[in-house]
Amino acid sequence: MSLGLGNQTSLRLRDAKNPYGFVLRNYAQAVSQVRAGVRDATVVVLDDSTGNGFATSLATTLPESKAWPNLVAEMMTEVGTPARWSSGKPAYASANLYDGRATISGSPFTVPTGGWGPFSGGFASACHQNTSTTTKIRWTPGFAADLFDVYYIQINSGTLSAQAKGGSVVNQQTGGPGSIQKFTVSAASLEDTNWVEFWRGTAPAYIVGVVARSSAQKRVQIFNGSIPGATVADFSLPGSGWNSPSMLAALQPDLVVIGCGINEAMVARPVGQFAADVAALASYCRGLSSAPDVLVKSCAPSGGGFSPLEGQYRDALVTLCSTNGYGFVDVFGGFGNAFTPALMADQLHPNDAGQLRIAEIMRSALLI
């Protein structure tokens, strides 16, 4: 699908400066290595329902495919930087754990009757739990991939087994201190129809998510961790809560995008506390061993009287990011600093046009 962006080579300098003057040096280096075919780069998006695509025209089927992170990936690919939203993960709530909306290309996890169920303790309190030694779960991403990065909870002294189409079985020991870890399985060849299956040994196994990659094409891999109802503080919860710190450590991102603000405004979270929440999460991200850059985005202006507080959040974020050297993208200002009905599906959620507007604003920082 063409988005009509034209040639963007002059849009961004290689030092990745945005209108606020920040520099994303580590991210820029990672993207240059993608272009050179050296390695994949990882961008993690932590946002609320805005990043999830809730209330888009595909809200009842595949909302994330209409969300701004996926649109940005398309924009990047069109102008010569291969990128893809390429993760399969449990839905944000156990009620729709196996809903295909949590994956891409209309390809949900295929779950037979029995053996797998929801478990609160993975990323955003959701993961696939296997309680049967024989039942398998399968994910088919729907595009050419032959490498599957499997993220699991290291918790029981058992085995999580995985096999990609035509490839060898990998038996991963899952005992450990309760953190999220990763292992990789390979398919026999690069095909559009490749899949990966999982089963467990003598103890329950817990799958948090899967990222599909191609050995023949390095890309900017966008892991969309946006969760409807999320606040910034939620993403800082460790342990048996949201487990986001452990997931971030396992993903080893080159860039973390921090959003939110809508749900904070709905409960009138004080501006100072909101800024402190963002500062705490950004500081943790920057301290990861992959030394990711941090990019903070303001939220789109809501209706219902929430936008004045959201504007104060935006102003606080400008100060925070300037002081600490974080990147900042002003989505609030890009919507005209006020609720814009033509870009919104309701009082809180952007429609397709609003998602495209956010993607156009975000590309100023992500296209380098």
N, C-alpha and C positions, 0 to 999 in steps of 0.2 A: 504494500500500500504506500503510495507516494504521499508525503505530507507537504510537498511543494516548497521545500526549504531552500533549494538552490545550493550554490557553492558556499560553504561556511568557512573555507580555509583562512579567511582574513578576520573571522569573527573573534577568534581567541588567540592570544599570544601563548607561546610555549610555557611561560611562567604561570599561566592560569590565573591571571588577574581578572577580577570582576569589577563592576562599577564601584564597589566599596574599597578596592585597592588591595584585597588580601591575595595571598599566594598559596596555592596548593601544590607545593613542590613534590612531595612524595607521590601524590596522585598523578601528577603530570609525568613523573618518571615511570610510574607503572603503566600508564597509557602508552607511552613511547615504546615500552617493551612489548606491549600487545601488538602495536603496529609492526614491530620488528620480528614478530613471531617467536619471541623468547618465552613468554609465559602469559597466563591469564591474570587479569586484575579483578579484584573483588570490591564492589560497592555494596554496603549494607544500608538499607533505608529503614529508619525507625520512625513511623508516623502513625496517625490515627486512621479513621475510616477514609480520610481523604486519600491517603496512599493506597488503601485497600480497594478503592473504586466503588465503595458503597453508594448506591443511588444513581449509578451510571445506567445507560440503556441496556447493559448486559448484567444488571444487578442480580438477576435470578439465575444466571448461568455462569459466566466467567467475568465477574466485575474487575478483577485485577488486570485483565487484558485491556481495559479501557482506562486504567489508572495512570497517573503521570509517570511513575517509574518505567512502565512498559513503553509508553510513548517516547520517553527520552531515549530508551534503548534503540527504538526504531529510528529516531532522528540521528543518533550517533552512527548507526550502521549506514544510513543513507549518505552520509558525508565522509565515509571512509574509515571510521573507527568501529570495527566489529564489536557489537554489544548484544546482550540477550538477557531477558528476564527468564531465568532457567531453573527455578527451584520448585520442588514438590514438597509441601509441608502440610501437617494437619491443620484443619481449620481452627479458628480462634476459640471455639467453644465445643464442648463434647457433644452438644446436641446435633451438630452438623460436622462431626469429625471426618467423615468420609465423603463429604460434599466435594464434587469435582471443582467447585469454585476456588479451592485452595491451591489448585495446580494450573498448568498452562495448556494451551492448545486443545482444550476440551478433553483432556486425558486425565481422569482422576485415578487415584489408587484403586485397583481392583481388589475387592475384599470378599472372600467367600464367607458363607454363613458360619459364624462361630470362630473362636480362636483368637480374634483380635478385638480390642475394645479401647475406649478412651482411658487416658491416665493423666491426672493433673500433676505436672512436674516437669514437663518439657519446656521448650521455648514458648513463652506466653501461656504457660500452664496447659499445654496441649501436646500430646504425642501419641503414637500408635503403640499400644501395649499388646504383646503376644502372650496368651495364657495357654497355648496349645503347642505341643512339640511337633506337630505334623502340618498344621495349617500354614499356608504361605500367603503373603501379600505381594502384589505386583504393582509397579509403576511404569507406565509407558509415556515418556515425555512428548512424543509426537513430532520430533525433529531429529536431525542427524546427530547422534551422540554415541560415544563408545566408552566414556569414562563416567563413573557415577561416584561422587563423594557422598558417603553415608554418615550422617551425624546421629549419634546415639548417646544414651545416658549410661555412663559407667557406674553401675550400681550393684548388680548381683554377680556372684561368682558363677557365671554361666557362659554360654556361647551364643552369639548372633551370627547366623550364616547368611551369606548373600551370594547371588550369582547373576551376572548379566548374560544376555542372550549369547549362547555359544561359547561363553568364557568359563574360566575355572571357578570353582567354589572357594570363597574366602570364609574361613571360620575365625571370627573375631572374639577374643576373650573379653568379657564385659565387666569383670570384677574391678572395683576401684572405689575411690572416695566420693563418688556421686557427681562428678563433673561431666560435661558434654564433651565427647571426643569424636574423632573422624577416622574413617578408613576408606579406601578406594577400591572399587572392583571394575574390571575391564570386560567389555564385550569382545567377541572374536573379530569383528570388523565394524567399520563405521557405516551405520544404516539408519534410515528414517524410522524403522519399525523396532529398533532395539528397546529392550525392557530390562528391568532389574527386579529380582524376586528376593524375599527375605523369609527366614524361618528361624526358630530358636532351638536350643538344646534343652537342658534339664531345668533351667531357671527362666523366668519371664525376661523378655527383651523389650527395649523401649527405643523406637525410632523417632527422632525429632524432626528430621528433614533430609532431603536428598537434593544434590545439585548435579545436573547432567552437563557434561562438557564434551568437546570434540578434540581428539588428539591432532587433527589436521588443521584446525583453525583456532588460534588464540583469540580470546574475546574479553571484553569488560563484562564480567558476570554480575548482574544486579540481583542481590538477594533481598527480596521485598519482605521486610519484617513488619509491615504496617498491620495494625490490629484495631478493628473498630472498638471504640470506647476507651482506647489507651490514653494515658497521660505520660508525660516525660518521666515522672516518678515511678510509674509501673515498670519502665524499661530498666530501671536500676535495681529491681528486686532480685536477690540471689536465691540460691537453695531451692526449696520446694515451691517457691512462688513462680515468678516468670522465668527465672533462670537465664535472663538476658546476658548478664556478665559472662557466664560460662559459655553461652552460645557465641558471643562476640569473640571470645578468646579462641574458640575452635575455628571460627570462620577466618580469622586473621585478615581482616579487611585492609585495603589500601585507602579507603575513604568511608567514613560513616556520616550519613545524612540524618540529622535530628530534626523532626518536625513537631507536631502536636500544638496545643494551645486552645483548641475548640472545647475539649472536655474540661480543661481547667477553667475556662471562662464560664462554663455552665454552672460550676459550683463556686464561682467567685474566688478562686485561689488568688491570694495576694500577689501582686506583681513581684515583690522581692522574693517570695518563696518560689514562684515559677522560675525566675532567673536563677535561683540557687539550685533548683532541680536540674535545669539545663547545664549549669556549670559542673555539677557533680557527675552527670553522665558523660559530658564532653571530656572532663579530666580523666575519667576511667578509660574512655576510648583512646585518648592520646597516649596513655601509658601502656597499651598493649604492645606485645613484642614486635608486631608488624609495623608499629609506629604510624598508624593511619592519620591522615588529615581529617579534620572535622569541619563539616559544613552544616550550618544551622539555617533553617528556613522558617519564616513567619507563616502563620496560617492565613487562609482566605477569610475575608470578613464575613461574619455570620449575621443573620437577621435576628429578630427577637430582642434587640437591645444589647446584644453581647459585643458588638464590634468596638465600642469605645474602650472596653477593657482589653480587647485583643490588640487594639492600637497601642495601648500602654505596654503590653507584652512586647510588641515589635520594637518600641523605642528602647526597652530594657535590653533586648537581644542585641541591638546595634551596639550599645555600650559594652555589653559583655564580650561580644566577639572582637570588637576593636581592642579591648584591653588585653585579651588573652591570645590574639592571633588566630582565632577561628574564622572560617569563611562564613559569610552571611548572604542570603538571598531573600529579597523582600517580596514575597508573594502578596502580602497584605497591600503594599503599595502598588503592586502590579494589577490588582483588582480595583484600583482607584481609591483606596483607603475607606471604602464603604461597601455595604451589602449591595451586590449587583445581581438582580433577579435573573437577567438573561444568562448568567453563568452558573446559576444554582438550580439544583433539582428541588430543594426545599430550603428551610431557614439555615441549615447547617452544612449540607453536602453539595459539592460541585457536580454539575451535570457533565455531559461529554465535552461541551464547549469550555466549561470551567477547567476540566482536567487538561485539555489541550492548552489553555492559557497558562496553567501552572507549569506544564512541560516546557513551553516556550520560555518561561521565566527561568526555569531551572537549567536549561541548556546553556545559558550564559556562563554557568560555572562548570558544567560537566563536559562541554565540548571544548577541547583544548588543542 
